[in-house]
Every structure is written in C-alpha cells, then in structure tokens.
Amino acid sequence: MEGRLLLKGCSVFRADGRIRSGMSVLVEGSRISKVAPDEELPVLPGDWEVACHGRLVAPGLVDCHTHLVGGQLQPLVGEFVLRPFQQRWEHHLHLAKLLTAGEVEALTAHGIARGLRQGVTLRVEHLLAPSDVQGALAAQARVAERLVARLIHSHANFSTTGQGMQQLDANLEHVQQFRRHALVRGALGLYGSFVCDDELLRRAGRLREEMGVGAHFHLGESEEDLMLTYTRHNRRIVPRFESFGLLGNGSIAAHCRTIDRGESMKLALSRTLVALSPRSGQALDVGLAGLEAVLAHGNLIGLGTCGNGTVWEELVCGFNAILSIARGGRMIDPDGSMATFFMGGGAEMCAMTWGAPCGTVEDGSLADLCVFDFVPADLLDTGATPHLLVQLSQSPVSWTIVDGRVAVREGQLLAADFGELSRDAAKALRSVWARA
C-alpha cells in the first residue's frame, strides 16, 4: 500500500496486558513506525486514516498448528471419529489422496479468509495432500498472497507407502522457492512418529540442520499413537525425534498429550515450539498431564486449532484448563501462562521467521494488527489480562492488517467475497465426497 496507514483514537493493547487509551498507530511499509498520543500524530495529506473511536488495537493472532484443508474434510469422516486411531488415520489419508490442487486452493482460501475475519494474521499449516505435494503447497501460497495473510506451511510427509522421500523432496523444493517471500515461508513436515520410518526422519533431520529451517510434526495425539511408535521402534516419540535432530529453533511440535516431564524438559531446552490445542484435547477427553508438563518447564508454547474451531475457543479452553491446574495448587502464575498462550510462542516464531519484532503494538514491530469492535472500560487498565482476553474472544474484529496491508476492513475482506469463497469450498467438499 502506498502512503501511510494511520489508526487514530485507539486503545492500544500493551505486552503487559495493560491498555493505553487515546493513542495513534502509524504504519509505514510493513512496520509500525510510531505509537504515540493522538495529538502527536496528526493526519497528513495522502494518509489512509482509520477512525477507531476508542476501539482496541492488538497484535494479530497466530494459529500455531492448523489443518486448513484437513480440518474441513473431518466432517466427511463421520463415524470414523469413534474408530481406533489407526483406522481414523487410514480413512483421513484416503480422503487426502483424492484432493486436487484446485480443491486444496478452494478449501485453503475459505480457511484463511475465515481466520482473517477473526484477527488471525499468521497460520502455521500442516497440509496432507500426498497426490500432488508441490502443486498443493503452491496453491496455498497463491491464496496467502491473494488474501494478504502470513503462512508458514509444510506437507505432513509419511513413509508407510514407500513414497516418503518423494514427498519430502517436493516439500523441500517448495521451501527453497519461498525462503525470502514477504508473506509465505516453508517448513519440512512430518505427519507423526508412528507413520515415519527411520530413513525418512534421518533425512528430514539432516535437511533441517543444513538449511536452517523448521520441522513441523505431531508428537502424540493419543496413547494409541504413542503405543504404535513404541511397538514399531522401541522408543517413545520425543526421544525418537530428538535422536534424528528434529527438535530445535523453528521446529513446531503439535499435540503434547502423551509427553512426560522429562520430555517436556527436552523440548524446552531445544526451544521447540509446542503447539497446544486445549479445546480438541477436551473434546477427546484427554487429561491435563501433557499441558501441566509443558507449563512446568517454561516451554515455548502457542495455541493451535488443528483446523477446527477458532484460536479464541482454544484460548478460553486453555484458560479453563489453567484454572483447574491452579486450583489444585500446581501452578503459581496462571495469569502469566495466559499471556504466554496469547502472545508468546507464536510471536517469537514469527519474529524468527521474518527477522523482525512482532506480537506487540510498538515502534519497529511488524504491522500485523487487528482492531476489535470493542472499547475497553477504564477498569481494564489494571493488567487483568485473562479477563480482557475472554472479553475479546466474544468481540468481532473490524480491521485486520497484515504486513502493513489491510486485509479486512470493517468486517469485510478486501481481496475476495467471503460468500463466494464459502460456496467454492462447499463445492470442493462435495467433489471429494462424491469420489470417496
């Protein structure tokens, strides 16, 4: 966007959870160039002024683990959600193999657009489309460029069919192509330990180290997942991934439901981001042991939706889980954990990937912002972060700004019609189901 973007009359969300009222936020290029009281930043000719009228401006949300396509395929699984873990995987894989690049593009566009309207500026996607890995990843990159959204994505490679290396090669080529893109970056993906042989993990770990990129994988979705890995490889999941060099900066480990405290310490020391999904864990009647383990060691953590629901729903479920742990006397600082959920791991990962500060509304930070249709009361200037976040979870997002560009204006997408994207996604789902 040419010229300056100036948000006037804001209530600015600070990193410590406090609110500053009567502020202006000046965006030039892809960065926030200045945050100051209204009177210090007058509107100049050529500025795009956004009159906030006291509405809250906050950093954009990060979905640290999503399945933009797979999440929308899940309703087609139907009764298989009640089947054993291995059968659920096989049925999901059957549907994923049917996907064309065009269907991936339609489903991705609907998922990203829905997130932008909720204030999600960065998605970390774990795609499963083994029939055309490179074509599907390229389709997702086109969508992110068109709708103006940040995207870190990988293919969930696996080796049960003997095609794991071909999938990894296609994934690698995409990573190399998008190493310096303004909005899209690639990572090396692995579905999970139980479907990856040693050869695939060894090569993925070597490539991760040589290229300095992240790896994205599932740790353990359930006890069945852990049992399958142990039966086949005589090791637990975290030590197995560690032995192949897959833990470390830039790596994202989803689902911590089966880890113990020693494994949590390994993840913390390696600075592997643990993507938590409290809502989906709650839906599967999974206990709090994994969550307690990562909270005990100061792990780098972020929230992920797994392609279902919203980041806000995960945040509220996380809040309830933290309160349960705190009431049992097993947590000292629940408020600090909530702030970490909201801003911690996702912002650090974004900053590391794009080489600029983010996750704050401050001078020099990346201009990934959202304006909520919510005017905070004066009593919220006390740093009551959890209560403020719960209120925000029920408030619409008026504006979403990504890389200094407006993606959503007063609740409406600028680059596409949301209704049309929804119709295209429904058509893609019908097509997959008809062939299934």
TABEL-V727679 format. One record per pair of residues at least 4 apart in sequence whose ideal C-beta (glycine too) atoms are under 8 Angstrom apart, sorted by sequence separation. I is the first residue (numbers start at 1). J is the second residue. D is the distance in Angstrom with one decimal. If there is no record, write none. Layout:
[[I;J;D] [I;J;D]]
//
This chain:
[[1;5;6.5] [13;17;7.7] [14;18;4.8] [27;31;7.3] [29;33;7.9] [36;40;4.1] [37;41;7.8] [43;47;5.1] [67;71;4.5] [68;72;7.5] [69;73;6.6] [70;74;6.8] [73;77;7.2] [77;81;5.8] [79;83;7.2] [83;87;4.0] [84;88;7.2] [85;89;6.5] [86;90;6.4] [87;91;6.3] [88;92;6.2] [89;93;6.2] [90;94;6.5] [91;95;6.9] [92;96;6.2] [93;97;6.4] [94;98;7.3] [95;99;7.6] [99;103;5.1] [100;104;7.1] [101;105;6.4] [102;106;6.6] [103;107;6.2] [104;108;5.9] [105;109;6.2] [106;110;6.7] [107;111;6.4] [108;112;6.0] [109;113;6.0] [110;114;6.3] [111;115;6.5] [112;116;6.3] [113;117;6.7] [114;118;6.8] [116;120;6.5] [129;133;6.5] [132;136;5.4] [133;137;6.4] [134;138;6.2] [135;139;6.4] [136;140;6.7] [137;141;6.5] [138;142;6.6] [139;143;6.7] [140;144;6.6] [141;145;6.5] [142;146;6.2] [143;147;6.0] [144;148;7.9] [159;163;7.6] [160;164;8.0] [163;167;6.0] [164;168;6.2] [165;169;6.3] [166;170;6.6] [167;171;6.3] [168;172;6.1] [169;173;6.6] [170;174;6.8] [171;175;6.5] [172;176;6.5] [173;177;6.5] [174;178;6.4] [175;179;7.0] [181;185;6.4] [191;195;5.3] [192;196;7.0] [196;200;5.0] [197;201;7.3] [198;202;5.9] [199;203;6.6] [200;204;6.2] [201;205;6.2] [202;206;6.5] [203;207;6.3] [204;208;6.3] [205;209;6.6] [206;210;6.2] [207;211;5.8] [208;212;7.9] [221;225;4.8] [222;226;7.5] [223;227;6.0] [224;228;6.4] [225;229;6.8] [226;230;6.3] [227;231;6.1] [228;232;6.3] [229;233;5.7] [230;234;6.6] [235;239;5.5] [236;240;6.8] [237;241;6.5] [238;242;6.2] [239;243;6.3] [240;244;7.1] [242;246;7.2] [247;251;5.8] [259;263;4.2] [260;264;7.1] [261;265;6.5] [262;266;7.0] [263;267;6.6] [264;268;6.3] [265;269;6.2] [266;270;6.3] [277;281;6.0] [278;282;6.1] [279;283;6.5] [280;284;6.4] [282;286;7.3] [286;290;7.5] [288;292;5.5] [289;293;6.4] [290;294;6.8] [291;295;6.3] [292;296;6.1] [293;297;7.4] [295;299;7.5] [305;309;5.6] [309;313;4.3] [310;314;7.2] [311;315;6.2] [312;316;6.5] [313;317;6.4] [314;318;6.0] [315;319;6.4] [316;320;6.7] [317;321;6.4] [318;322;6.2] [319;323;6.5] [320;324;6.6] [321;325;6.6] [322;326;6.1] [323;327;6.1] [324;328;6.8] [326;330;7.4] [333;337;6.4] [334;338;6.6] [335;339;6.7] [336;340;6.4] [337;341;6.5] [338;342;6.5] [339;343;6.1] [340;344;3.8] [343;347;5.2] [344;348;6.6] [345;349;6.1] [346;350;6.4] [347;351;6.2] [348;352;6.3] [349;353;6.2] [350;354;6.1] [351;355;7.5] [354;358;7.3] [361;365;7.0] [376;380;4.3] [380;384;6.2] [384;388;6.0] [385;389;6.1] [386;390;6.4] [387;391;6.6] [388;392;6.3] [389;393;6.5] [390;394;7.5] [391;395;6.6] [401;405;6.7] [408;412;6.6] [413;417;7.1] [416;420;6.6] [417;421;6.9] [418;422;6.3] [419;423;6.5] [420;424;6.5] [421;425;6.4] [422;426;6.4] [423;427;6.4] [424;428;6.5] [425;429;6.5] [426;430;6.5] [427;431;6.4] [428;432;6.6] [429;433;6.2] [430;434;6.2] [431;435;6.8] [432;436;6.2] [14;19;7.0] [27;32;5.8] [28;33;4.3] [36;41;5.2] [52;57;6.6] [66;71;6.9] [83;88;5.5] [99;104;5.5] [115;120;3.5] [116;121;7.5] [144;149;4.9] [159;164;3.1] [191;196;6.9] [196;201;5.3] [208;213;6.1] [220;225;4.7] [230;235;6.8] [235;240;4.5] [241;246;4.4] [242;247;5.1] [246;251;6.2] [259;264;5.7] [267;272;4.7] [281;286;4.1] [294;299;4.2] [305;310;6.5] [309;314;6.8] [325;330;5.1] [326;331;4.4] [339;344;7.3] [340;345;7.5] [351;356;6.3] [357;362;7.4] [360;365;5.2] [376;381;7.6] [379;384;7.9] [401;406;5.6] [402;407;5.1] [408;413;5.8] [409;414;5.8] [413;418;5.4] [416;421;5.6] [13;19;6.4] [14;20;6.3] [26;32;7.1] [27;33;6.8] [43;49;5.0] [143;149;7.9] [144;150;7.1] [158;164;5.9] [159;165;7.7] [178;184;5.0] [179;185;7.3] [190;196;5.3] [207;213;7.8] [208;214;7.1] [220;226;4.9] [229;235;7.0] [230;236;6.3] [241;247;6.0] [247;253;7.6] [295;301;7.8] [305;311;6.0] [325;331;4.7] [331;337;6.9] [351;357;5.6] [359;365;7.4] [400;406;7.6] [401;407;6.9] [407;413;6.9] [408;414;7.0] [412;418;7.6] [12;19;6.9] [25;32;6.2] [26;33;5.0] [34;41;6.5] [74;81;7.7] [80;87;6.5] [81;88;6.8] [129;136;3.8] [144;151;4.0] [157;164;5.6] [178;185;5.8] [179;186;7.7] [208;215;5.1] [218;225;7.4] [229;236;7.0] [233;240;6.1] [267;274;5.8] [294;301;5.9] [351;358;5.1] [357;364;5.9] [358;365;5.6] [380;387;7.4] [399;406;6.7] [400;407;4.8] [407;414;6.3] [11;19;5.2] [12;20;4.6] [26;34;4.5] [80;88;5.4] [83;91;7.5] [115;123;6.2] [178;186;5.0] [229;237;5.3] [235;243;7.7] [256;264;7.5] [259;267;7.5] [303;311;5.5] [305;313;7.7] [326;334;4.3] [350;358;4.6] [351;359;7.1] [356;364;7.6] [357;365;4.6] [358;366;4.1] [361;369;6.7] [380;388;5.4] [400;408;3.9] [406;414;6.0] [407;415;7.0] [413;421;8.0] [11;20;7.0] [25;34;7.8] [26;35;7.5] [127;136;6.0] [158;167;7.4] [177;186;7.5] [220;229;7.8] [238;247;7.8] [281;290;7.7] [305;314;5.9] [322;331;6.7] [325;334;7.7] [350;359;6.9] [356;365;7.2] [357;366;6.9] [399;408;6.0] [11;21;4.9] [24;34;8.0] [25;35;5.3] [26;36;7.8] [127;137;6.6] [141;151;7.1] [157;167;4.2] [176;186;7.8] [190;200;7.3] [205;215;7.6] [226;236;6.7] [281;291;7.5] [304;314;7.2] [356;366;5.0] [358;368;5.9] [398;408;7.7] [399;409;6.0] [12;23;4.7] [24;35;7.4] [77;88;7.0] [80;91;4.6] [112;123;6.4] [140;151;6.6] [157;168;5.0] [175;186;3.5] [190;201;7.0] [204;215;6.2] [226;237;6.1] [229;240;6.7] [256;267;7.9] [303;314;4.6] [323;334;6.4] [347;358;5.3] [348;359;7.4] [380;391;8.0] [397;408;6.7] [398;409;8.0] [399;410;7.0] [11;23;7.2] [23;35;6.2] [24;36;6.0] [80;92;7.9] [111;123;7.7] [141;153;7.7] [155;167;5.9] [174;186;4.9] [175;187;6.8] [225;237;7.5] [241;253;7.7] [303;315;6.1] [322;334;4.8] [347;359;2.4] [354;366;6.5] [376;388;6.9] [398;410;5.5] [9;22;7.0] [10;23;4.7] [12;25;6.8] [23;36;6.9] [24;37;7.2] [127;140;6.6] [140;153;5.6] [175;188;6.6] [278;291;6.8] [346;359;7.1] [347;360;7.5] [398;411;5.9] [9;23;8.0] [10;24;6.6] [23;37;6.1] [24;38;5.1] [77;91;5.8] [157;171;6.1] [190;204;6.0] [253;267;6.3] [397;411;7.3] [9;24;7.5] [10;25;5.8] [22;37;6.0] [23;38;6.7] [26;41;5.6] [77;92;6.4] [125;140;6.5] [155;170;7.0] [171;186;7.2] [276;291;6.6] [303;318;6.6] [322;337;5.2] [344;359;7.9] [351;366;7.8] [376;391;8.0] [396;411;6.3] [8;24;5.2] [22;38;5.4] [24;40;7.3] [137;153;6.4] [155;171;4.5] [172;188;6.9] [188;204;5.4] [322;338;6.5] [343;359;4.8] [350;366;7.1] [7;24;6.4] [24;41;3.9] [108;125;7.8] [154;171;6.1] [171;188;6.0] [220;237;5.2] [343;360;7.7] [374;391;6.8] [6;24;6.3] [7;25;4.2] [74;92;7.8] [77;95;7.4] [137;155;6.3] [171;189;5.9] [219;237;5.5] [256;274;5.3] [276;294;7.2] [350;368;7.4] [374;392;6.3] [6;25;7.5] [7;26;7.9] [73;92;7.1] [76;95;6.1] [136;155;7.4] [155;174;8.0] [188;207;6.0] [219;238;6.6] [247;266;6.7] [251;270;7.6] [253;272;5.2] [319;338;6.0] [6;26;5.5] [7;27;7.5] [168;188;7.1] [188;208;5.7] [247;267;6.6] [252;272;7.4] [253;273;7.0] [255;275;7.7] [256;276;6.6] [274;294;5.1] [318;338;7.5] [372;392;5.8] [5;26;7.6] [6;27;7.4] [154;175;7.9] [237;258;7.0] [238;259;5.9] [249;270;7.8] [251;272;4.7] [252;273;4.9] [253;274;5.4] [254;275;4.4] [374;395;3.8] [4;26;6.1] [5;27;4.1] [70;92;6.8] [73;95;5.1] [133;155;4.8] [219;241;7.7] [237;259;7.7] [248;270;5.0] [249;271;5.0] [251;273;6.9] [253;275;6.9] [255;277;6.9] [319;341;8.0] [373;395;5.7] [4;27;6.8] [5;28;7.8] [12;35;6.4] [73;96;7.2] [104;127;7.4] [247;270;4.0] [248;271;6.7] [249;272;8.0] [252;275;5.6] [254;277;7.3] [315;338;8.0] [318;341;5.3] [372;395;4.8] [373;396;4.5] [4;28;5.5] [133;157;7.9] [193;217;7.6] [217;241;6.8] [239;263;7.3] [242;266;5.8] [248;272;6.3] [257;281;6.0] [372;396;7.3] [373;397;7.1] [104;129;5.5] [130;155;7.8] [188;213;6.2] [190;215;6.5] [192;217;6.5] [193;218;7.6] [238;263;3.8] [247;272;4.7] [274;299;5.1] [276;301;5.7] [278;303;7.8] [280;305;7.8] [372;397;5.9] [373;398;4.7] [70;96;6.8] [123;149;6.7] [125;151;6.2] [127;153;5.9] [129;155;7.1] [187;213;5.9] [188;214;7.2] [189;215;7.3] [190;216;7.3] [191;217;7.2] [192;218;3.8] [193;219;7.8] [237;263;8.0] [268;294;7.7] [274;300;6.8] [275;301;7.7] [276;302;7.2] [277;303;7.3] [279;305;7.7] [280;306;5.1] [315;341;6.2] [371;397;7.1] [372;398;6.8] [69;96;7.9] [122;149;7.5] [123;150;7.2] [125;152;7.1] [126;153;7.6] [127;154;7.0] [128;155;7.2] [186;213;7.1] [187;214;4.4] [188;215;4.8] [189;216;4.9] [190;217;4.1] [191;218;6.4] [192;219;7.9] [193;220;7.7] [236;263;7.0] [239;266;7.6] [267;294;7.1] [272;299;8.0] [273;300;4.8] [274;301;5.0] [275;302;5.6] [276;303;5.9] [277;304;5.2] [295;322;7.6] [315;342;6.6] [370;397;5.0] [371;398;4.8] [101;129;7.9] [121;149;6.8] [122;150;4.0] [123;151;5.5] [124;152;4.8] [125;153;3.8] [126;154;6.3] [127;155;5.3] [128;156;4.5] [130;158;7.7] [187;215;6.4] [188;216;7.2] [189;217;7.0] [190;218;7.9] [192;220;7.8] [238;266;5.8] [242;270;7.4] [272;300;7.0] [273;301;7.0] [274;302;7.7] [275;303;7.3] [276;304;6.8] [277;305;6.6] [280;308;6.2] [371;399;3.9] [9;38;6.2] [120;149;7.9] [121;150;5.8] [122;151;7.3] [123;152;7.5] [124;153;7.4] [125;154;7.3] [127;156;6.5] [187;216;4.9] [192;221;7.2] [217;246;6.8] [238;267;6.8] [257;286;4.9] [260;289;7.9] [264;293;4.0] [268;297;4.3] [271;300;5.6] [273;302;5.9] [275;304;3.8] [277;306;5.0] [279;308;7.6] [280;309;7.8] [370;399;6.6] [371;400;7.9] [8;38;6.2] [69;99;6.8] [99;129;4.7] [122;152;7.1] [123;153;7.7] [126;156;5.2] [225;255;8.0] [263;293;7.3] [264;294;5.1] [267;297;7.9] [268;298;5.8] [279;309;5.7] [291;321;5.7] [295;325;7.2] [369;399;7.7] [370;400;5.0] [371;401;8.0] [100;131;7.7] [101;132;5.4] [104;135;7.9] [108;139;6.7] [112;143;5.9] [116;147;6.5] [130;161;7.9] [153;184;7.5] [157;188;7.8] [194;225;5.7] [215;246;4.9] [259;290;5.4] [268;299;4.6] [369;400;7.6] [370;401;7.2] [25;57;5.8] [96;128;4.4] [99;131;6.6] [100;132;7.0] [104;136;4.3] [108;140;4.8] [112;144;6.5] [116;148;7.8] [151;183;6.5] [152;184;7.9] [154;186;6.4] [157;189;5.5] [158;190;7.4] [164;196;7.0] [168;200;6.6] [193;225;7.6] [226;258;4.3] [257;289;7.9] [258;290;6.5] [261;293;4.9] [264;296;6.6] [265;297;5.2] [267;299;5.6] [268;300;7.4] [369;401;4.5] [8;41;7.7] [21;54;6.9] [96;129;5.8] [97;130;5.8] [98;131;7.4] [99;132;7.7] [116;149;5.9] [130;163;7.0] [133;166;7.9] [137;170;7.6] [141;174;7.8] [150;183;5.4] [151;184;4.9] [152;185;5.0] [153;186;6.5] [154;187;4.1] [156;189;4.9] [157;190;5.5] [158;191;4.5] [164;197;7.1] [192;225;6.4] [225;258;6.7] [257;290;4.5] [260;293;6.2] [264;297;4.9] [288;321;5.8] [292;325;5.8] [368;401;6.8] [23;57;7.8] [69;103;8.0] [73;107;7.9] [96;130;6.4] [97;131;5.2] [101;135;3.8] [105;139;3.8] [109;143;4.7] [113;147;5.9] [115;149;7.3] [133;167;5.2] [137;171;7.2] [149;183;6.8] [150;184;7.7] [151;185;7.5] [152;186;7.4] [153;187;7.0] [154;188;5.9] [155;189;4.7] [156;190;6.8] [157;191;6.7] [158;192;7.8] [165;199;7.7] [194;228;3.9] [217;251;7.7] [219;253;4.8] [221;255;4.9] [256;290;4.1] [259;293;5.6] [279;313;5.1] [280;314;8.0] [291;325;7.3] [367;401;5.8] [368;402;5.5] [6;41;6.6] [8;43;7.0] [69;104;5.5] [72;107;5.1] [93;128;7.3] [101;136;5.4] [104;139;4.9] [105;140;7.3] [108;143;4.7] [112;147;5.4] [148;183;7.2] [152;187;5.8] [154;189;3.0] [156;191;4.0] [160;195;5.0] [164;199;7.7] [165;200;6.8] [168;203;6.5] [172;207;6.2] [176;211;7.8] [194;229;4.9] [198;233;7.4] [214;249;7.6] [215;250;7.6] [216;251;7.2] [217;252;7.6] [218;253;7.8] [219;254;6.6] [220;255;5.8] [222;257;6.5] [223;258;6.1] [256;291;7.1] [259;294;7.5] [261;296;6.1] [264;299;6.2] [279;314;4.8] [282;317;5.5] [367;402;7.9] [368;403;6.8] [92;128;7.4] [104;140;6.6] [134;170;4.2] [138;174;7.0] [156;192;8.0] [159;195;6.8] [164;200;4.2] [168;204;6.2] [175;211;7.0] [193;229;4.4] [209;245;5.6] [214;250;3.1] [215;251;4.6] [216;252;4.6] [217;253;6.3] [218;254;5.2] [219;255;5.2] [220;256;7.4] [221;257;6.5] [222;258;7.1] [261;297;7.1] [278;314;5.7] [288;324;6.5] [295;331;6.6] [367;403;6.6] [6;43;6.0] [19;56;7.2] [93;130;7.6] [99;136;6.8] [101;138;7.2] [102;139;7.3] [105;142;6.7] [109;146;7.7] [112;149;4.9] [130;167;6.0] [133;170;3.8] [137;174;4.4] [141;178;6.4] [158;195;4.1] [159;196;5.5] [208;245;6.5] [213;250;6.3] [214;251;5.0] [215;252;7.5] [217;254;7.2] [218;255;5.2] [219;256;5.7] [220;257;5.7] [256;293;6.9] [277;314;6.0] [279;316;8.0] [288;325;6.0] [366;403;7.0] [367;404;4.1] [69;107;4.6] [72;110;7.1] [101;139;4.6] [105;143;5.9] [109;147;6.7] [133;171;6.1] [145;183;6.1] [158;196;5.9] [159;197;4.6] [165;203;7.0] [175;213;5.7] [194;232;6.9] [208;246;6.5] [212;250;7.6] [214;252;6.3] [216;254;7.5] [219;257;7.9] [220;258;3.4] [256;294;5.4] [276;314;7.5] [279;317;4.1] [292;330;6.4] [303;341;5.7] [373;411;7.8] [68;107;6.6] [69;108;6.2] [72;111;6.7] [112;151;7.4] [134;173;6.2] [144;183;5.4] [145;184;6.9] [157;196;7.4] [168;207;7.6] [172;211;8.0] [201;240;7.4] [205;244;3.9] [206;245;7.1] [219;258;7.1] [220;259;6.7] [278;317;4.0] [282;321;7.5] [292;331;8.0] [301;340;6.2] [302;341;7.5] [303;342;7.9] [4;44;7.0] [68;108;4.9] [71;111;7.0] [134;174;6.0] [141;181;7.6] [144;184;5.1] [159;199;7.1] [193;233;7.5] [201;241;7.2] [204;244;7.1] [205;245;3.5] [208;248;7.5] [219;259;6.3] [278;318;4.2] [301;341;6.8] [6;47;4.8] [8;49;5.8] [11;52;7.7] [133;174;7.9] [159;200;4.3] [205;246;5.0] [4;46;7.2] [5;47;7.5] [6;48;6.9] [8;50;6.7] [9;51;6.1] [10;52;4.6] [69;111;7.4] [158;200;7.7] [202;244;5.5] [204;246;6.5] [208;250;7.9] [276;318;6.6] [278;320;7.7] [295;337;5.8] [302;344;6.6] [3;46;4.6] [4;47;4.8] [5;48;5.0] [6;49;5.2] [7;50;4.7] [8;51;5.7] [9;52;4.7] [11;54;5.7] [13;56;6.0] [68;111;3.7] [141;184;4.6] [157;200;6.7] [201;244;4.2] [208;251;7.3] [278;321;5.0] [301;344;6.2] [302;345;3.4] [303;346;7.3] [342;385;7.5] [3;47;6.2] [4;48;7.1] [6;50;6.9] [8;52;6.2] [9;53;5.5] [10;54;7.7] [11;55;6.7] [12;56;7.8] [13;57;6.6] [68;112;6.6] [140;184;8.0] [193;237;4.5] [300;344;6.9] [301;345;4.9] [302;346;4.1] [3;48;6.2] [5;50;7.0] [7;52;5.6] [9;54;6.0] [10;55;6.9] [11;56;4.8] [12;57;5.4] [13;58;3.9] [66;111;7.4] [192;237;8.0] [201;246;6.7] [300;345;4.6] [9;55;8.0] [10;56;7.5] [11;57;6.9] [13;59;7.2] [198;244;7.6] [339;385;5.2] [1;48;7.2] [10;57;4.4] [157;204;7.4] [193;240;5.7] [302;349;7.0] [338;385;5.8] [342;389;5.9] [193;241;6.7] [300;348;6.3] [338;386;4.6] [137;186;7.2] [7;57;5.9] [254;304;6.0] [335;385;5.8] [335;386;5.9] [338;389;6.5] [63;115;6.5] [254;306;7.4] [334;386;7.4] [61;115;8.0] [68;123;6.7] [219;274;7.9] [70;126;7.8] [190;246;7.4] [61;118;7.2] [63;120;5.4] [66;123;5.3] [68;125;5.4] [70;127;7.6] [61;119;5.0] [62;120;7.2] [66;124;6.5] [67;125;7.3] [69;127;6.1] [70;128;5.5] [60;119;6.0] [61;120;4.6] [62;121;7.2] [63;122;7.2] [65;124;5.8] [66;125;5.6] [67;126;5.8] [68;127;7.4] [69;128;7.4] [60;120;6.8] [61;121;6.6] [62;122;4.5] [63;123;4.9] [64;124;5.1] [66;126;7.0] [67;127;7.5] [69;129;6.8] [156;216;7.9] [58;119;7.6] [60;121;2.8] [61;122;7.8] [62;123;8.0] [63;124;6.5] [65;126;6.3] [67;128;7.3] [154;215;7.7] [60;122;6.7] [62;124;7.4] [127;189;7.3] [152;214;7.6] [154;216;4.6] [222;284;7.0] [124;187;7.9] [126;189;6.0] [128;191;6.8] [187;250;7.3] [152;216;8.0] [222;286;7.3] [93;158;8.0] [187;252;7.4] [276;341;7.5] [69;136;7.9] [319;386;5.8] [275;345;7.8] [319;389;7.4] [274;345;7.4] [319;390;6.7] [68;140;7.3] [273;345;4.7] [315;389;6.1] [316;390;6.3] [273;348;7.6] [273;349;5.6] [316;393;5.6] [315;393;6.1] [312;392;7.5] [313;393;7.6] [312;393;3.8] [126;216;5.5] [124;216;6.9] [126;218;8.0] [252;349;7.4] [250;349;7.5] [250;352;6.5] [249;352;6.7] [250;353;7.5] [89;195;7.1] [124;252;6.0] [126;254;7.0] [85;221;7.1] [85;222;5.6] [86;224;7.2] [85;224;3.7] [214;353;7.9] [84;224;6.6] [85;225;6.0] [86;228;6.9] [85;228;7.4] [65;216;7.7] [124;275;7.2] [30;182;7.3] [185;353;5.4] [185;354;7.7] [124;304;7.1] [65;252;6.5] [64;252;6.4] [65;254;4.1] [64;254;8.0] [120;311;6.0] [118;310;5.6] [118;311;7.0] [118;312;6.9] [111;307;7.3] [115;311;7.9] [152;349;7.6] [150;350;7.1] [152;353;6.2] [150;354;7.9] [64;273;6.5] [65;275;3.6] [64;275;4.1] [65;277;6.8] [150;368;6.8] [183;402;7.3] [183;403;6.1] [182;403;6.0] [122;346;6.8] [124;349;7.4] [122;350;5.5] [74;307;7.2] [71;305;7.3] [74;308;6.8] [71;306;6.6] [72;307;7.0] [71;307;2.0] [65;302;8.0] [70;307;5.5] [71;308;5.2] [64;302;3.5] [66;304;6.1] [69;307;7.7] [64;303;6.1] [65;304;2.8] [66;305;5.3] [67;306;6.0] [68;307;6.2] [62;302;6.1] [63;303;7.2] [64;304;4.4] [65;305;7.4] [66;306;6.8] [67;307;3.3] [62;303;7.8] [63;304;5.9] [65;306;6.3] [66;307;5.2] [63;305;5.4] [122;368;6.9] [121;368;4.1] [63;311;5.4] [121;369;7.7] [62;311;7.7] [121;370;7.1] [61;311;4.9] [61;312;8.0] [119;370;3.6] [150;402;6.1] [119;372;7.3] [149;402;5.8] [150;403;7.1] [148;402;5.0] [148;403;7.1] [148;405;5.0] [148;406;7.8] [149;407;6.6] [148;407;4.2] [147;407;6.4] [147;413;7.0] [148;414;7.7] [148;415;6.2] [147;415;5.0] [146;415;5.6] [147;416;6.4] [146;416;7.1] [119;397;4.2] [118;397;5.9] [121;400;6.5] [117;397;6.3] [120;400;8.0] [121;401;7.8] [64;345;6.3] [119;400;5.8] [121;402;4.8] [64;346;5.2] [63;346;7.9] [117;400;7.2] [59;343;6.7] [62;346;2.8] [116;400;5.0] [61;346;7.6] [62;347;6.8] [64;349;7.1] [116;402;7.7] [121;407;8.0] [62;349;7.3] [59;347;6.8] [62;350;6.3] [116;407;5.0] [117;408;5.8] [116;408;5.3] [117;411;6.8] [117;413;7.0] [116;413;6.7] [59;358;6.8] [59;359;5.0] [113;413;5.7] [59;360;6.1] [117;418;7.0] [59;361;6.2] [58;361;6.8] [113;416;6.6] [57;361;5.8] [114;418;7.8] [113;418;5.6] [59;365;7.7] [109;416;7.1] [60;368;4.0] [113;421;5.1] [59;368;6.5] [60;369;5.9] [61;370;7.2] [59;369;6.5] [60;370;5.3] [58;369;7.1] [59;370;7.7] [110;421;4.9] [57;369;5.9] [58;370;5.9] [109;421;5.1] [110;422;5.9] [57;370;7.5] [57;371;5.4] [58;372;6.7] [110;424;7.1] [111;425;8.0] [56;371;7.2] [57;372;7.9] [106;421;7.7] [109;424;7.0] [110;425;3.6] [55;371;5.4] [56;372;4.6] [109;425;7.2] [55;372;6.0] [17;335;7.9] [55;373;6.3] [56;374;5.2] [106;424;4.3] [107;425;5.3] [52;371;6.0] [55;374;6.3] [56;375;7.2] [106;425;5.3] [55;375;5.8] [56;376;5.6] [50;371;7.1] [54;375;4.2] [106;427;7.0] [107;428;5.4] [17;339;6.1] [53;375;7.4] [106;428;4.2] [107;429;7.4] [16;339;8.0] [31;356;7.0] [103;428;4.1] [30;356;7.9] [35;361;6.1] [102;428;7.5] [35;362;6.0] [15;343;6.8] [35;363;6.0] [103;431;6.3] [32;361;6.7] [34;363;5.7] [103;432;6.3] [32;362;6.7] [33;363;6.8] [32;363;6.1] [33;364;7.9] [32;364;6.8] [31;364;6.1] [32;365;5.0] [99;432;6.6] [31;365;6.8] [32;366;7.6] [58;392;7.3] [98;432;5.3] [31;366;6.4] [32;367;5.2] [25;361;6.3] [30;366;6.3] [31;367;5.7] [56;392;7.2] [30;367;5.9] [32;369;7.8] [95;432;6.2] [98;435;5.2] [29;367;7.8] [98;436;6.2] [56;395;8.0] [27;367;4.4] [60;400;6.7] [60;401;7.5] [95;436;6.0] [27;369;7.8] [60;402;6.7] [94;436;7.1] [55;398;6.5] [15;359;7.6] [25;369;7.3] [15;360;4.9] [14;360;7.7] [14;361;7.3] [15;362;7.6] [13;361;6.2] [12;361;5.0] [50;399;6.4] [72;425;6.6] [76;429;7.0] [75;429;8.0] [21;376;7.8] [73;429;7.4] [76;432;6.9] [19;376;5.1] [72;429;6.4] [76;433;5.4] [48;406;7.8] [73;432;6.9] [21;381;7.6] [76;436;6.8] [10;371;7.6] [19;380;5.6] [5;367;7.6] [7;369;7.7] [19;381;4.9] [18;381;5.8] [7;371;6.9] [11;375;6.7] [18;382;7.4] [11;376;5.3] [18;383;4.9] [17;383;4.7] [16;383;6.0] [17;384;7.1] [17;385;3.3] [19;388;7.8] [17;388;6.6] [30;403;4.7] [31;404;6.8] [27;401;6.9] [30;404;4.4] [13;388;7.9] [29;404;5.5] [28;404;7.4] [27;404;5.1] [5;401;7.1] [5;404;6.7] [5;406;7.2] [1;404;6.5] [1;405;5.3] [1;406;7.1]]
//
